[in-house]
């Protein structure tokens, strides 16, 4: 792990071949801590998934630049429209003049086509986007865990699922990657915060993700996870669909 900003603790760690987790821990008074992660896929056409909140842009940019010149960034992706997903989208589009937003068709239609300073590339459900050695595929997951426009990317070369707000773990001092249980901590966090929409289609969407057999789960909050991702996603479905 490389710390790129001593004051904030922002750090970078390669969680899979060519995939880097950019992490900023945040202390929350009276509530312990939290963390914000972005994921950079380094390839011929580099992709950043999650922008981070707008006010974190200088920290995330500094971290990304320790791996890749910012101006080489080609795609800026998001799971759904929310500040930590796309709050600094336009700052990234300005810093990387060749970059374009990528998102699902719903987000492109209802939000990013207007909010973004450049038109998005809208990915249809199941669409594959080649980056070079790596390729990402979009899975639309409306209302899982929340937001009509929600979806996730799988990276097929490394069997990595960029799973956004699934398996959110509280805390600010967590390892970059873990093989320990994250379902228990994430379920405790979910029950406390109640941020899932409880869509009736959750099991089917989680089964589609499980069928990709991910071995790395790139969580947006907390540690990334390594192991039998299909089993863990099915366990989440069991916990949600009771």
Secondary structure, DSSP 8 states (H G I E B T S, - for coil): -EEEETTTTEEEEEEETTEEEEEEEEE-TTS-EEEEEEEEE-STT-EEE----GGGHHHHHHHHHTTS-GGG--EEE-SSSSHHHHTTHHHHHHHSTT-EEEEEHHHIIIIIHHHSSS--EEE-TT-EEE-SS-EEEEEE-TTSSS-TT-EEEEETTTTEEEEETTT----S---SEE-S--HHHHHHHHHHH------TTHHHHHHHHHTT--SEEEESSS-EEES-HHHHHHHHHHHH--
